[in-house]
Amino acid sequence: MDNMMLNNKIYLEGKVISGLEFSHEMYGEGFYTFSMEVMRLSDSVDILNITVSERLIANMDLSIDKEIIVDGQLRSYNKFVDGSNKLILTVFARNIEPCIERSKNPNEIFLDGFICKEPVYRTTPFGREIADVLLAVNRAYNKSDYIPTIAWGRNSRFCQSLEVGDNIRVWGRLQSREYQKKVNDSDVVKKIAYEVSVSKMERVQEEAEEISDGNEVSEVNEINEQEVM
């Protein structure tokens, strides 16, 4: 498998909650989008955007409330909205199939990329530690996807040691998050942000891993924080 397929992988289980909408055409092939509802362990839900080619859905039932599995990659692109460029995240489906039985983890993502903006560490009014990290994940044809990630607790403190250009790997889930944005002194609008919530992360060093006397010595700094949102 191409290395570009290995550095960006997402697996989702959930149900279709919107009809197919034409998105664009590329090299004579049409692409469509729809929304998918994915349950969290806390029983709240994430509403995620899925992009799929017409070839993949030719014989696929994607009617509303249909339970499906999506395998693919998380992609980003810029869209001009309300006078400015906006980063749009979508799951590019490489395979879709019916979901017969739900697994324990319906939302898993792995990314291997490079920090392209200085991480921002902060604490919430309730004292919770958070770090925002923007990852550039390489794609074929010299393209990159720019993916916002958010780390918590010990992971967020670890992010303070990271620098622009560092190669890191993250595991977690893709989430949607509602927030309110003040547009003027009297008006507030509701927005939705999409980001990867990190459960585990590691910094990859240039040196290769070595094995000595049967014990693996890894040149990787790793931190693992399992926090259920």
C-alpha positions, 0 to 999 in steps of 0.5 A: 500500500502506498505510504500516503495511504498509511499516514492518514486513516479513519474508520467510522461507524454510524448512520446516514442523516442527510441525502446525497448532494453533488459536490464537484467533478474531477477527471470526469467522475462525480463526487457527492457529500452527505452527513453521518451521525457517529456516537461517542462513548458518552452517548453524545454524537458527532455529525461528520461530513463524508465525501464519496465518489459516484463509482463507490456508491453505484450499488450502495444504499445510502438512504437516511438512517442507514447504518454504515461503515466508512473507511477513508482519509481525513481531507482538508480544503479551503473554501471562500465563505463570507468574504474569507477563506475557511478550512473545510474538513471532510472524510474522503471515503475509500470504502463504504459497507453496511454496518451489521453490528456496532463495535466498541470504538465507532470512531478511530483515526490515525495521522502521521504528519508535521507540526506547521504552526506553534502549538497553543497551550491553555487552560479552561475556566474550569482548569482543564488543560488543552493544546491546539496543534495544526498538523500537515499530513502529506498526500500524493502529488505534493499536496498536504491536508491541514488538520486541527487537533486538540490534546488534553491533560498530559498530552497537552503538556507534552505539546509544549515541548513540540516545535514547528517541523516536528514529525508526530503521530496521533491516534484519536477520533474526529469530532464536531463541536458547536461554539458561538461566535460574536459577530458584533456587539449584539449578534452571536452566531452558532458555528461548528468546528471539526477537529481530531481529539487526541487520545495518544501521541508520539514524536518521531525522531529521525533515528531508526528504531534499534533492537538490542538483546531482544529488547526494543529500544525505541527512538520515539517519545510517546505519551498516552492519555485516555480521556473520554469526552 
